Structures are given as structure tokens and as C-alpha cells.
Amino acid sequence: MAHEYGGVETLVVEQAPDPHPGSGEIRIRVAAAGVNPVDWQVRSGAVHEVLPLDLPAIPGRDAVCVVDEAGAGVQGVSIGDRVFGLGGVTGATAVLAVLSAWAHAPTTWTDEEAAGAGLASVTAMGGLKALGPLQGRTLLVEGAAGGVGSAAVEIAVAQGATVIGTAGERNQEFLSSLGAVPTTYGAGFAERLATLAPDGVDIVLDTAASRSLADLIAIVGDPARVSTVADYTNAQRLGVHLANAENDSTLLAEGGRTRGELGRQGRYAPRIERTYPLKQIVEAYAYAERGPRRGKVLICI
């Protein structure tokens, strides 16, 4: 829990009152929770104008495990079902967490894999949907090796897009394994891209918050063909789509089904980079915030 805006030093492990679900919500007994860039952006105060924090706050937005309480009007899920999903902007990294969007976890996924899929899936789906149909189009994913970027690559490939993904040198082979055409950042990028996509890039998804939106717009020639899930500061100014991760069970289930089906085919499991016990939450966030990462960092409850 954090009692004030700031760095990882503001996080402490302590008792909090048990939460209870409201109408249309469920409560789960958490097995694992994701560590996501939005978590530390919110905690630090960097995005307080867009996502204000109601202090004190428990970090975390996505988690997985069995349902142990359901609010009024909840349908399609029963006590004891294993689900993954999203709560509010905060509250997931706890023994008990309330979710307002959820989907049944594919049986092929471990708890850790399912915990790493929730926010990444719905964020990737939101960013891709803003760009329209993917079939037959060439998509550039900026920051393709991270949790959201890698989810977007696999979903887009499954929907028939040709995907070019940017990442550092150590992640080039990883991107190839996802079905993307990999390339690196930095000097000569425009020339490399022209070779990889001689007919041009149709659409771009930015997942990296690398302050490259202006360059990405120049690549496709139209801000309406660019979507970002990371650069809150510049999206509105430049006129690109800003896709927030909405707590939408339909969107979450769609992303889960797509990735779950890939998993059943042996083509996909959410990538987990490191796991930490709850007592090491400070170390988990310190590691995640250093970035870049391949896959997700998780806290096991």
C-alpha cells in the first residue's frame, strides 16, 4: 500500500479492511497480480491529471484466482470459478481483490500466466481496435517485446496482419518467435523500415512511451493511423488515438479467447519474466521500473 505519491519507497505491506463487491462486481482470492507501467505512473503522480490516486491505495490493476464472492446482478460466473481480470486503477495486489471485468482463465495457463494476461490483453485489444481491421495490413508495433507489445503482436498476427516490431538487440529472436518481423530502434530506423515494408506501413501501435509519436506519425502520414496506449502526454496534442485499458469483460474475454486459442495450439503462453512474493513488493517494482523487460513481472500472494 502507498500512503503518498512517490517512488518504490512509499510501498509498505500492511493490513487493510476486506473489500466487498458492489453491483456487477466479483471478489477473488488472489493468487498472483501483475506489475504494470500504469501502476508506477499512477503511484508516482506522473499521470495524476488523467488518473488521480485516492490515497492510501493498494497498487495493481489485474489479478487472477478463484471467485469467492459476487455482487448483485453478476451472471456467467460462480463461486469457485477461476478467472483473470481487472479491478479499478488500484487494489489488485492483495489477498482479496474486487474485479469489475473478468474472463474465465484458459485451462492451459498457470495462475502466473493468467495474471500476466489481463491488463496486457485488454490494453492491446483496445489499442488495436482503434486502428480498424487488421487483415492484410502492415502494422508497426513500437515496444513489441513488452507485456502489451507482445500481446498486440500475437493478436494482430492471429488476425492476419503483417507485423513489424521494434525492440532492443536481445529481443530480436523473441519477436521472431511471436510471428513479428523484428527491427531495432535508433539510427537508420527509417531505412530499415523501408526495406522491411517496401509498400509502406499502414498503421502503428505505440506501447513504449518512448516519446516517438511524432516520428511514428511521419511514417504513416496521418495521426488517425496511429494509436498509443502509453504516451498520455502527447497523444491529444498530436491527434493520435489514445486507447486506455477499459474494464470491459467482452474485450477481455475476446483477448483471452484469442490468446487462449493460440495457447491450445501450442503457439502462445503469456511471458513471465520474474515473480516475487508479496513481502518483496518493493523489489518487484524497483526491478520492473528499471525496464525494458521481456514479458511480465508478477507478485504472488
Backbone bond lengths (Angstrom), bond angles and torsions (degrees), N, CA, C in turn:
res aa  C-N    CA-C-N  psi(-1)  N-CA   C-N-CA  omega(-1)  CA-C   N-CA-C  phi
1 M - - - 1.452 - - 1.529 109.28 -
2 A 1.346 115.92 144.52 1.457 121.24 176.14 1.521 108.72 -114.19
3 H 1.328 116.50 133.50 1.464 121.29 179.52 1.518 112.28 -100.25
4 E 1.337 117.03 -7.74 1.455 120.75 179.61 1.521 108.97 -154.69
5 Y 1.328 116.27 160.77 1.458 120.41 173.74 1.526 109.36 -65.43
6 G 1.340 115.31 145.64 1.454 118.59 177.05 1.506 112.40 156.61
7 G 1.331 115.53 -162.37 1.450 122.72 -177.37 1.516 112.43 -84.70
8 V 1.343 115.65 -166.13 1.466 120.23 -177.14 1.517 112.40 -62.50
9 E 1.343 117.06 -22.08 1.466 120.30 -178.83 1.528 112.05 -66.67
10 T 1.328 117.79 -13.69 1.467 120.13 178.80 1.527 112.32 -80.88
11 L 1.343 118.63 -10.72 1.460 122.31 -176.18 1.529 111.34 -83.54
12 V 1.321 116.22 131.56 1.465 121.93 176.23 1.525 108.37 -136.12
13 V 1.333 116.30 151.17 1.460 121.66 174.96 1.512 107.80 -97.33
14 E 1.334 117.51 121.52 1.461 121.23 -177.81 1.522 110.25 -154.98
15 Q 1.319 115.90 168.37 1.453 121.78 179.02 1.525 110.42 -74.57
16 A 1.326 115.61 144.94 1.459 121.57 175.02 1.530 107.61 -139.69
17 P 1.320 117.78 155.53 1.474 119.76 178.46 1.530 111.10 -60.50
18 D 1.333 116.90 146.06 1.458 120.70 177.40 1.525 110.10 -64.08
19 P 1.346 117.70 130.46 1.468 120.09 175.63 1.527 110.21 -80.65
20 H 1.322 116.87 156.73 1.466 121.59 176.35 1.528 108.93 -132.38
21 P 1.329 116.80 142.86 1.469 119.50 -176.40 1.518 111.98 -73.35
22 G 1.323 115.75 143.10 1.451 121.76 171.17 1.510 110.38 -90.56
23 S 1.314 115.93 -168.87 1.461 120.94 179.30 1.529 110.33 -58.58
24 G 1.331 116.10 130.92 1.456 121.08 178.06 1.510 114.67 76.45
25 E 1.332 117.76 11.78 1.462 121.97 -179.19 1.522 110.50 -119.56
26 I 1.331 115.76 162.01 1.454 121.44 173.67 1.524 108.82 -129.22
27 R 1.325 115.03 160.81 1.468 119.95 173.14 1.515 108.46 -117.35
28 I 1.331 115.70 137.52 1.456 120.20 176.79 1.521 109.86 -118.93
29 R 1.334 114.26 154.33 1.460 121.72 170.99 1.526 106.01 -93.01
30 V 1.310 116.33 105.86 1.463 122.70 -163.98 1.523 112.16 -70.50
31 A 1.335 115.94 134.55 1.459 121.96 171.35 1.526 110.36 -98.00
32 A 1.335 116.56 -39.01 1.465 121.02 -179.10 1.520 108.87 -156.31
33 A 1.332 115.37 149.71 1.463 122.09 179.76 1.521 109.47 -131.67
34 G 1.314 116.65 147.59 1.455 121.21 -179.00 1.510 113.25 -82.58
35 V 1.323 115.76 152.54 1.462 123.44 171.04 1.522 106.28 -109.17
36 N 1.327 116.39 118.35 1.457 121.27 -172.23 1.524 111.67 -126.89
37 P 1.341 117.71 152.15 1.463 119.71 178.65 1.523 113.75 -52.81
38 V 1.353 117.24 -37.71 1.460 118.64 -179.49 1.524 111.25 -62.04
39 D 1.336 117.38 -29.02 1.465 120.34 -178.73 1.519 111.19 -62.19
40 W 1.348 116.77 -47.62 1.461 117.19 -178.75 1.525 112.37 -81.17
41 Q 1.324 117.86 -23.19 1.457 119.15 173.98 1.530 110.36 -66.18
42 V 1.336 115.78 -40.54 1.463 120.51 177.34 1.525 110.54 -67.58
43 R 1.331 116.46 -48.16 1.476 120.24 -177.19 1.527 112.53 -62.80
44 S 1.315 117.48 -35.97 1.457 121.00 -178.14 1.522 112.88 -73.93
45 G 1.337 116.43 -19.81 1.453 120.82 -175.32 1.515 113.42 91.35
46 A 1.326 117.48 2.16 1.467 121.05 -176.10 1.526 112.69 -63.34
47 V 1.338 117.46 -28.47 1.467 120.40 -178.57 1.532 110.74 -120.40
48 H 1.331 116.95 30.75 1.464 119.96 -173.18 1.532 112.65 -63.67
49 E 1.341 118.09 -25.15 1.460 119.77 178.74 1.528 111.58 -72.63
50 V 1.314 116.62 -27.15 1.465 121.51 179.55 1.524 110.74 -96.22
51 L 1.339 116.63 -43.72 1.463 122.47 -177.46 1.526 109.02 -128.77
52 P 1.336 117.52 79.81 1.471 119.67 -179.68 1.519 110.73 -67.19
53 L 1.326 115.92 147.82 1.458 122.57 -177.17 1.519 109.74 -102.85
54 D 1.325 115.78 129.54 1.463 121.87 176.75 1.524 107.89 -92.21
55 L 1.327 116.62 96.78 1.460 122.08 -174.68 1.527 111.82 -82.47
56 P 1.351 116.90 150.44 1.466 127.85 -8.30 1.532 110.73 -70.03
57 A 1.317 116.21 155.08 1.463 119.96 -173.94 1.515 111.14 -139.30
58 I 1.318 115.07 141.40 1.461 122.66 173.39 1.524 107.41 -87.98
59 P 1.328 119.90 126.96 1.470 120.33 -176.97 1.521 111.90 -72.34
60 G 1.321 114.41 164.46 1.459 120.10 171.98 1.508 113.05 104.49
61 R 1.330 114.28 140.80 1.463 120.42 -179.11 1.519 113.52 -120.52
62 D 1.342 118.61 -26.19 1.464 118.68 -177.64 1.521 110.77 -125.51
63 A 1.335 114.76 148.64 1.465 120.27 -175.57 1.526 109.02 -158.59
64 V 1.337 114.85 174.65 1.457 120.82 -179.77 1.528 109.74 -144.75
65 C 1.275 117.15 146.74 1.467 127.39 160.62 1.516 110.18 157.28
66 V 1.337 117.12 -160.30 1.457 120.78 -169.52 1.524 111.53 -85.56
67 V 1.332 114.17 145.68 1.462 121.31 177.07 1.516 109.19 -72.71
68 D 1.359 116.33 131.63 1.468 117.74 176.71 1.526 113.25 -123.96
69 E 1.347 117.05 -3.05 1.464 120.52 176.07 1.526 107.99 -160.74
70 A 1.326 117.40 142.85 1.460 121.40 -179.40 1.515 109.83 -130.28
71 G 1.322 116.59 141.35 1.451 122.17 178.12 1.512 111.73 -83.62
72 A 1.317 115.65 176.76 1.460 121.61 -179.31 1.522 110.60 -62.21
73 G 1.330 114.88 141.27 1.453 120.51 174.11 1.514 115.74 81.53
74 V 1.313 118.32 -0.04 1.464 120.72 -178.95 1.530 109.80 -74.55
75 Q 1.318 116.31 130.71 1.458 121.55 179.25 1.521 109.80 -130.03
76 G 1.328 116.10 157.85 1.459 121.20 173.66 1.511 114.76 81.03
77 V 1.319 118.45 6.29 1.459 121.52 178.02 1.524 108.37 -146.30
78 S 1.319 116.30 146.14 1.461 121.48 -177.10 1.517 110.62 -126.00
79 I 1.320 116.21 159.10 1.456 121.29 174.70 1.527 108.37 -56.74
80 G 1.310 117.39 131.11 1.456 122.06 -178.91 1.518 114.10 97.22
81 D 1.348 118.35 -12.71 1.466 120.52 177.07 1.525 110.07 -68.46
82 R 1.325 115.61 145.77 1.474 121.12 178.15 1.527 108.68 -96.15
83 V 1.321 115.30 118.35 1.456 120.23 -175.61 1.525 110.27 -131.61
84 F 1.335 115.08 159.26 1.458 120.91 168.38 1.515 107.45 -125.01
85 G 1.335 116.52 150.25 1.446 116.55 -177.45 1.503 114.21 177.35
86 L 1.339 114.52 -163.42 1.453 122.70 -170.49 1.518 111.41 -124.31
87 G 1.334 114.64 140.62 1.445 120.44 170.73 1.511 109.59 -102.55
88 G 1.326 116.60 -142.42 1.451 119.91 174.46 1.517 109.81 -77.17
89 V 1.323 116.22 -165.04 1.458 119.48 176.92 1.522 110.39 -64.90
90 T 1.331 116.52 -24.44 1.464 122.31 178.32 1.526 109.69 -131.66
91 G 1.349 116.03 171.78 1.457 120.56 168.33 1.506 117.78 110.52
92 A 1.338 119.53 -4.70 1.467 120.37 -171.25 1.522 114.10 -86.62
93 T 1.335 118.50 -24.65 1.461 120.16 -174.62 1.516 109.56 -88.31
94 A 1.326 115.30 75.62 1.463 122.15 -174.48 1.524 108.59 -157.59
95 V 1.304 116.17 168.65 1.466 120.30 177.68 1.521 110.40 -63.60
96 L 1.335 116.40 -40.54 1.455 122.45 177.71 1.523 109.29 -122.17
97 A 1.322 116.99 136.72 1.460 120.69 -179.66 1.523 109.48 -140.80
98 V 1.321 115.97 143.40 1.464 122.64 177.43 1.528 108.98 -96.46
99 L 1.335 116.03 130.50 1.461 122.32 178.81 1.520 109.81 -113.07
100 S 1.333 115.57 141.54 1.461 120.46 174.67 1.523 112.20 -110.13
101 A 1.317 116.70 -6.79 1.474 121.78 173.73 1.513 107.32 -142.87
102 W 1.302 116.97 135.95 1.465 119.85 -175.99 1.520 110.31 -157.57
103 A 1.322 114.90 164.70 1.462 122.70 173.96 1.518 107.45 -148.66
104 H 1.312 116.91 153.83 1.461 119.95 177.42 1.529 109.04 -66.43
105 A 1.314 115.56 133.71 1.462 120.64 -178.00 1.524 109.55 -73.82
106 P 1.328 118.82 130.24 1.468 120.69 176.21 1.528 110.64 -55.64
107 T 1.321 116.11 138.78 1.466 120.08 -177.45 1.522 112.33 -65.75
108 T 1.317 116.25 -18.84 1.469 119.75 179.73 1.525 112.49 -77.18
109 W 1.334 118.18 -11.27 1.459 121.83 -177.12 1.517 111.58 -98.77
110 T 1.323 116.40 139.23 1.464 120.88 168.99 1.520 108.91 -72.76
111 D 1.339 116.28 169.87 1.462 119.50 176.37 1.519 111.00 -59.34
112 E 1.324 116.71 -40.34 1.462 120.15 -179.61 1.530 110.71 -64.03
113 E 1.329 117.20 -43.00 1.460 120.25 179.35 1.523 111.17 -64.17
114 A 1.328 116.96 -42.13 1.462 120.17 179.39 1.523 111.44 -66.03
115 A 1.330 116.66 -37.78 1.464 119.63 178.26 1.517 111.25 -64.81
116 G 1.318 116.89 -28.79 1.452 120.83 179.64 1.512 113.87 -83.56
117 A 1.324 117.95 -3.04 1.464 120.84 -172.84 1.517 114.38 -102.10
118 G 1.326 118.62 -24.29 1.459 120.90 -169.13 1.514 114.59 -60.09
119 L 1.316 116.90 -68.25 1.461 120.46 -176.37 1.523 110.84 -67.12
120 A 1.326 116.30 -37.62 1.467 119.00 179.40 1.519 110.92 -61.82
121 S 1.337 117.46 -43.41 1.467 120.89 -178.63 1.516 111.72 -64.19
122 V 1.333 116.95 -50.25 1.461 119.66 -174.70 1.521 110.86 -70.88
123 T 1.335 117.52 -32.75 1.462 119.96 176.83 1.518 110.58 -68.03
124 A 1.328 116.24 -45.94 1.462 120.08 178.03 1.526 111.55 -61.27
125 M 1.327 117.04 -44.07 1.454 120.73 179.24 1.520 111.26 -61.27
126 G 1.343 116.76 -43.20 1.462 120.05 179.38 1.513 112.13 -63.00
127 G 1.333 116.28 -43.79 1.456 120.15 179.41 1.505 113.17 -64.76
128 L 1.330 116.82 -38.37 1.464 120.86 179.85 1.524 112.17 -73.43
129 K 1.320 117.53 -40.23 1.464 120.42 -178.97 1.521 111.76 -62.25
130 A 1.335 116.78 -31.17 1.466 120.10 178.68 1.522 111.90 -64.68
131 L 1.320 117.32 -17.77 1.464 122.02 -176.66 1.520 113.34 -96.74
132 G 1.330 117.31 -3.35 1.462 120.23 177.98 1.518 113.04 86.52
133 P 1.330 117.68 -166.26 1.472 121.53 -176.90 1.529 110.99 -59.49
134 L 1.329 115.94 145.33 1.461 121.89 -177.41 1.527 113.02 -104.06
135 Q 1.308 117.09 -24.25 1.460 121.46 -176.14 1.528 111.38 -53.41
136 G 1.338 115.94 123.30 1.448 121.31 174.74 1.519 115.84 78.19
137 R 1.331 117.88 3.93 1.463 120.70 -178.27 1.536 110.22 -104.62
138 T 1.311 115.18 157.55 1.460 121.20 177.05 1.517 108.69 -99.78
139 L 1.313 116.09 120.00 1.464 124.21 -175.99 1.514 109.60 -112.85
140 L 1.323 116.45 131.20 1.454 122.32 171.60 1.518 108.15 -101.62
141 V 1.339 117.32 125.18 1.463 122.23 176.25 1.522 108.56 -109.15
142 E 1.307 116.42 115.45 1.459 122.11 177.52 1.526 108.54 -85.33
143 G 1.337 116.79 123.82 1.458 120.66 -176.56 1.518 111.46 79.32
144 A 1.319 116.84 48.63 1.465 121.69 -168.56 1.518 114.48 -78.15
145 A 1.326 119.22 -10.92 1.466 119.87 -176.08 1.520 113.62 -93.23
146 G 1.338 117.83 -10.14 1.454 120.52 179.33 1.515 112.40 -76.34
147 G 1.331 116.70 -177.77 1.457 120.78 -176.96 1.517 112.71 -60.15
148 V 1.335 117.90 -50.41 1.457 121.56 179.95 1.527 110.49 -72.12
149 G 1.324 116.65 -43.83 1.459 120.11 -178.82 1.514 112.61 -59.84
150 S 1.336 116.94 -45.18 1.464 119.18 -178.97 1.522 111.25 -68.35
151 A 1.343 117.54 -35.03 1.466 120.06 174.83 1.519 110.53 -62.57
152 A 1.341 116.38 -44.18 1.460 120.62 -179.92 1.530 111.36 -62.22
153 V 1.327 116.69 -40.75 1.466 120.42 178.78 1.523 109.90 -58.40
154 E 1.315 116.79 -51.01 1.466 119.70 -174.56 1.520 112.15 -67.70
155 I 1.332 116.75 -39.76 1.459 119.77 178.53 1.517 110.14 -65.22
156 A 1.340 117.06 -43.81 1.463 120.92 -178.51 1.525 111.60 -66.24
157 V 1.322 117.73 -41.93 1.466 121.14 177.28 1.521 109.77 -61.34
158 A 1.342 116.66 -42.76 1.462 120.60 179.79 1.520 111.66 -63.58
159 Q 1.345 117.31 -26.70 1.463 121.18 -179.74 1.530 112.77 -94.28
160 G 1.323 117.39 8.79 1.451 120.56 170.63 1.504 116.49 95.17
161 A 1.333 118.25 15.07 1.459 120.67 177.35 1.523 110.35 -88.24
162 T 1.329 115.56 153.32 1.460 121.62 165.32 1.515 106.08 -91.03
163 V 1.331 116.84 122.02 1.463 120.71 -171.94 1.519 110.72 -114.45
164 I 1.324 115.56 126.89 1.461 122.71 169.88 1.525 106.67 -106.14
165 G 1.314 117.13 128.82 1.460 120.55 -176.87 1.515 111.78 -121.71
166 T 1.322 116.75 137.97 1.461 120.98 176.31 1.522 110.14 -98.87
167 A 1.323 115.14 142.18 1.465 121.98 177.53 1.520 107.86 -168.65
168 G 1.336 115.62 170.14 1.452 120.40 176.70 1.523 112.08 -70.20
169 E 1.315 115.25 171.20 1.465 121.03 -176.13 1.523 112.64 -55.59
170 R 1.335 117.10 -41.11 1.464 119.42 -174.06 1.523 113.26 -68.90
171 N 1.353 117.39 -14.42 1.456 120.77 -176.98 1.525 114.11 -107.00
172 Q 1.328 117.42 9.70 1.462 119.40 -178.86 1.528 112.38 -65.10
173 E 1.307 116.78 -45.01 1.480 120.19 179.06 1.524 110.38 -65.70
174 F 1.331 116.56 -38.47 1.459 121.50 177.92 1.527 110.36 -58.21
175 L 1.325 117.85 -46.59 1.458 120.83 179.76 1.523 111.40 -62.75
176 S 1.311 117.05 -39.55 1.463 119.89 176.87 1.522 111.06 -59.63
177 S 1.343 116.62 -38.95 1.466 120.37 -179.80 1.529 111.96 -65.87
178 L 1.338 117.51 -22.71 1.468 121.38 178.94 1.526 112.17 -84.59
179 G 1.343 116.41 -11.32 1.454 119.92 -178.22 1.513 113.91 102.87
180 A 1.348 117.07 5.43 1.461 120.73 179.06 1.523 110.81 -91.52
181 V 1.319 115.22 159.21 1.460 122.13 168.23 1.528 105.74 -92.12
182 P 1.337 118.60 112.27 1.461 119.75 -172.23 1.518 113.28 -85.77
183 T 1.319 115.18 150.50 1.458 121.12 170.31 1.517 108.28 -152.43
184 T 1.323 115.99 165.34 1.456 120.98 -176.36 1.526 110.69 -101.26
185 Y 1.334 113.87 164.33 1.460 120.79 174.31 1.532 109.05 -76.03
186 G 1.330 115.73 -179.06 1.456 120.39 164.54 1.514 115.21 91.72
187 A 1.335 114.34 -166.01 1.457 122.53 -174.14 1.529 111.31 -54.35
188 G 1.320 115.53 136.82 1.453 121.08 178.77 1.512 114.60 83.39
189 F 1.345 117.43 8.11 1.458 120.41 -176.09 1.529 111.48 -60.73
190 A 1.329 117.77 -44.63 1.462 120.66 -178.32 1.526 111.09 -59.99
191 E 1.325 116.48 -39.84 1.463 120.29 179.76 1.533 110.93 -67.77
192 R 1.334 116.38 -42.31 1.472 119.60 178.33 1.525 110.53 -62.84
193 L 1.310 115.78 -40.97 1.458 120.29 -178.58 1.530 110.79 -65.55
194 A 1.321 116.72 -38.91 1.473 120.26 178.98 1.524 111.02 -63.33
195 T 1.325 116.75 -33.69 1.462 120.68 177.65 1.521 111.00 -72.90
196 L 1.332 116.54 -41.61 1.463 121.13 -177.38 1.528 112.48 -73.45
197 A 1.336 116.68 -30.97 1.472 120.99 -178.17 1.532 108.65 -131.32
198 P 1.329 117.93 73.42 1.469 120.41 -175.74 1.524 113.66 -60.70
199 D 1.335 117.44 -23.60 1.464 120.84 177.81 1.531 111.95 -92.63
200 G 1.332 116.24 4.95 1.453 120.64 177.42 1.519 113.67 94.19
201 V 1.323 115.07 164.43 1.459 123.03 176.32 1.524 108.20 -97.64
202 D 1.318 116.72 133.30 1.471 120.88 -177.71 1.526 112.16 -84.96
203 I 1.328 116.58 -44.07 1.464 121.24 -172.76 1.525 109.07 -145.56
204 V 1.345 115.57 158.27 1.463 121.00 -176.72 1.524 109.41 -135.42
205 L 1.329 115.54 137.05 1.463 122.23 170.66 1.518 108.52 -118.38
206 D 1.340 116.51 121.55 1.458 122.52 178.42 1.520 109.15 -99.29
207 T 1.325 116.54 119.66 1.467 120.56 177.48 1.522 111.74 -117.69
208 A 1.325 117.55 7.50 1.459 120.41 -165.41 1.522 115.57 -107.37
209 A 1.328 119.17 -14.74 1.469 121.58 -175.66 1.527 110.67 50.58
210 S 1.324 115.58 43.63 1.463 120.97 -176.15 1.527 112.44 -96.38
211 R 1.325 116.03 12.16 1.474 122.25 179.88 1.528 111.53 59.89
212 S 1.311 115.40 34.99 1.468 120.13 -177.52 1.517 112.53 -108.85
213 L 1.338 118.66 12.48 1.459 120.60 -173.94 1.525 112.96 -57.77
214 A 1.318 117.02 -42.13 1.468 119.25 -179.62 1.526 110.85 -60.09
215 D 1.327 116.55 -41.80 1.465 120.23 178.35 1.525 111.21 -66.37
216 L 1.330 117.22 -37.82 1.459 120.78 -179.75 1.522 110.76 -67.55
217 I 1.327 117.09 -38.19 1.463 120.27 175.59 1.522 110.42 -61.90
218 A 1.324 116.25 -41.63 1.468 120.11 179.91 1.525 111.74 -61.64
219 I 1.328 116.65 -32.34 1.464 120.49 -178.61 1.525 111.03 -65.31
220 V 1.344 117.36 -41.60 1.472 120.26 -177.31 1.527 112.71 -100.98
221 G 1.335 117.37 -13.39 1.455 120.88 174.86 1.508 116.81 81.02
222 D 1.348 117.57 6.43 1.465 119.53 -176.14 1.527 108.92 -157.70
223 P 1.340 119.04 120.48 1.469 119.68 179.97 1.526 113.36 -61.72
224 A 1.326 117.71 -23.51 1.462 120.50 178.72 1.519 112.15 -68.77
225 R 1.326 117.28 -12.71 1.469 121.37 179.25 1.522 111.73 -101.57
226 V 1.338 115.51 13.98 1.465 121.71 178.48 1.515 108.92 -123.79
227 S 1.317 116.28 136.32 1.458 123.35 176.70 1.523 108.60 -127.26
228 T 1.335 116.93 139.79 1.460 120.44 174.85 1.521 109.84 -126.92
229 V 1.310 114.94 143.49 1.461 120.80 173.34 1.521 109.95 -113.56
230 A 1.348 116.61 7.16 1.458 120.12 -169.95 1.517 114.89 -129.86
231 D 1.329 118.47 -32.91 1.464 120.78 -172.41 1.527 110.74 -98.21
232 Y 1.349 115.62 77.31 1.458 121.19 -179.67 1.529 111.21 -62.16
233 T 1.320 116.06 -34.71 1.465 121.18 -172.83 1.516 112.33 -65.96
234 N 1.328 117.60 -42.31 1.461 120.99 -170.88 1.525 114.77 -104.13
235 A 1.325 118.01 -10.29 1.466 120.31 -174.04 1.526 112.22 -59.62
236 Q 1.319 117.01 -51.52 1.461 120.00 -177.21 1.520 111.16 -66.63
237 R 1.324 116.93 -41.92 1.463 120.83 -179.30 1.522 111.91 -59.46
238 L 1.338 116.51 -37.05 1.461 120.56 -175.87 1.520 113.18 -94.83
239 G 1.325 117.59 -9.13 1.458 120.46 175.30 1.509 116.00 82.23
240 V 1.337 117.55 19.93 1.471 119.73 177.08 1.521 109.55 -89.43
241 H 1.327 115.98 166.70 1.462 120.71 176.21 1.526 109.31 -71.41
242 L 1.335 117.25 129.72 1.458 121.63 171.46 1.513 107.12 -106.67
243 A 1.325 116.70 112.91 1.463 121.84 -176.45 1.521 109.32 -104.43
244 N 1.322 116.45 103.35 1.455 120.38 174.58 1.530 109.12 -80.00
245 A 1.325 115.37 155.08 1.454 120.08 177.48 1.522 108.89 -77.84
246 E 1.322 116.74 103.27 1.449 120.85 -177.93 1.527 110.63 -85.26
247 N 1.319 115.52 143.63 1.463 120.22 176.94 1.528 109.04 -80.26
248 D 1.298 113.93 77.78 1.457 122.56 -174.25 1.524 108.12 -120.59
249 S 1.339 116.24 109.32 1.464 119.78 -177.52 1.514 111.85 -61.90
250 T 1.345 117.63 -35.11 1.464 120.68 179.82 1.519 110.18 -64.07
251 L 1.344 116.40 -45.89 1.462 121.06 179.21 1.520 110.59 -64.48
252 L 1.324 116.60 -41.52 1.454 121.35 179.54 1.524 110.73 -64.06
253 A 1.322 116.83 -44.20 1.461 120.41 179.73 1.523 110.93 -65.16
254 E 1.356 116.24 -38.17 1.467 119.50 179.07 1.523 110.73 -63.33
255 G 1.347 115.94 -46.53 1.461 119.24 176.72 1.514 111.47 -63.13
256 G 1.346 116.63 -41.02 1.451 120.34 178.50 1.513 112.70 -64.02
257 R 1.351 116.09 -40.29 1.466 119.13 178.93 1.517 110.98 -64.89
258 T 1.340 115.79 -44.13 1.462 119.18 -179.72 1.520 110.57 -59.95
259 R 1.321 115.84 -48.79 1.455 119.64 -177.07 1.530 110.97 -74.43
260 G 1.340 116.65 -34.03 1.455 119.93 177.02 1.513 112.17 -64.24
261 E 1.342 116.38 -40.85 1.462 120.38 177.71 1.521 110.71 -64.57
262 L 1.331 116.97 -40.35 1.460 120.03 174.99 1.524 110.32 -60.54
263 G 1.340 116.02 -38.85 1.463 120.23 178.37 1.518 111.90 -64.19
264 R 1.331 115.88 -42.10 1.459 119.27 179.47 1.524 111.16 -64.90
265 Q 1.328 116.14 -26.95 1.461 120.78 177.11 1.525 111.78 -84.05
266 G 1.321 116.30 0.18 1.453 120.58 -178.02 1.507 113.60 76.56
267 R 1.346 117.32 16.93 1.466 121.47 -175.91 1.522 112.91 -103.54
268 Y 1.346 117.78 -6.60 1.454 117.57 -175.09 1.527 112.35 -159.55
269 A 1.321 115.69 138.12 1.463 123.68 160.46 1.519 105.53 -144.66
270 P 1.337 118.15 140.11 1.461 119.38 179.17 1.529 110.92 -52.22
271 R 1.326 116.01 134.64 1.468 120.49 -176.12 1.522 110.58 -82.73
272 I 1.313 116.42 125.84 1.463 122.44 178.93 1.518 107.87 -111.92
273 E 1.324 115.95 122.72 1.458 119.62 -179.97 1.521 111.57 -88.45
274 R 1.337 116.74 -49.11 1.460 120.43 179.61 1.524 109.90 -148.91
275 T 1.342 115.08 151.28 1.465 121.03 172.12 1.528 109.19 -124.25
276 Y 1.326 114.84 148.36 1.461 121.75 179.92 1.526 109.29 -134.48
277 P 1.336 118.38 147.75 1.461 119.65 170.88 1.527 109.83 -73.11
278 L 1.329 116.28 160.76 1.463 120.66 -177.39 1.527 112.13 -56.91
279 K 1.325 117.68 -36.41 1.465 119.92 -177.68 1.530 111.81 -64.85
280 Q 1.343 117.18 -15.44 1.467 121.08 178.64 1.534 111.60 -107.16
281 I 1.322 116.67 33.06 1.460 120.46 -177.86 1.523 112.10 -60.91
282 V 1.329 117.26 -36.16 1.469 119.87 178.82 1.527 110.09 -63.35
283 E 1.334 116.61 -44.87 1.458 120.57 179.20 1.528 111.09 -64.32
284 A 1.339 116.78 -37.38 1.464 120.53 -179.80 1.520 110.96 -62.88
285 Y 1.324 116.14 -47.34 1.459 119.06 -179.34 1.527 111.53 -70.02
286 A 1.320 117.18 -37.54 1.466 119.59 178.49 1.527 110.15 -60.58
287 Y 1.340 116.92 -42.28 1.463 120.27 178.76 1.524 110.81 -66.36
288 A 1.344 117.17 -47.50 1.455 120.68 -176.73 1.522 111.94 -62.82
289 E 1.317 116.61 -37.21 1.462 120.25 -176.20 1.521 112.66 -73.82
290 R 1.332 116.76 -17.39 1.470 118.55 177.33 1.521 110.67 -72.43
291 G 1.358 117.96 -36.08 1.451 123.76 176.96 1.531 113.52 38.72
292 P 1.340 119.27 179.14 1.458 125.50 -12.42 1.529 111.77 -72.31
293 R 1.324 115.85 162.73 1.453 119.89 -175.88 1.528 110.70 -127.25
294 R 1.320 114.76 162.89 1.461 121.49 171.63 1.526 106.00 -111.21
295 G 1.325 117.42 103.43 1.445 119.64 -178.08 1.519 112.41 87.63
296 K 1.335 116.85 -164.38 1.453 122.90 -167.47 1.534 112.71 -103.49
297 V 1.333 113.70 151.24 1.446 122.62 168.37 1.518 107.20 -102.98
298 L 1.333 117.24 133.88 1.460 121.95 -174.98 1.509 111.72 -126.75
299 I 1.331 114.81 153.80 1.462 121.38 171.91 1.523 107.28 -115.16
300 C 1.320 116.54 122.18 1.465 122.31 -179.83 1.530 109.43 -94.09
301 I 1.313 115.04 128.30 1.478 119.88 -174.56 1.530 109.61 -89.79
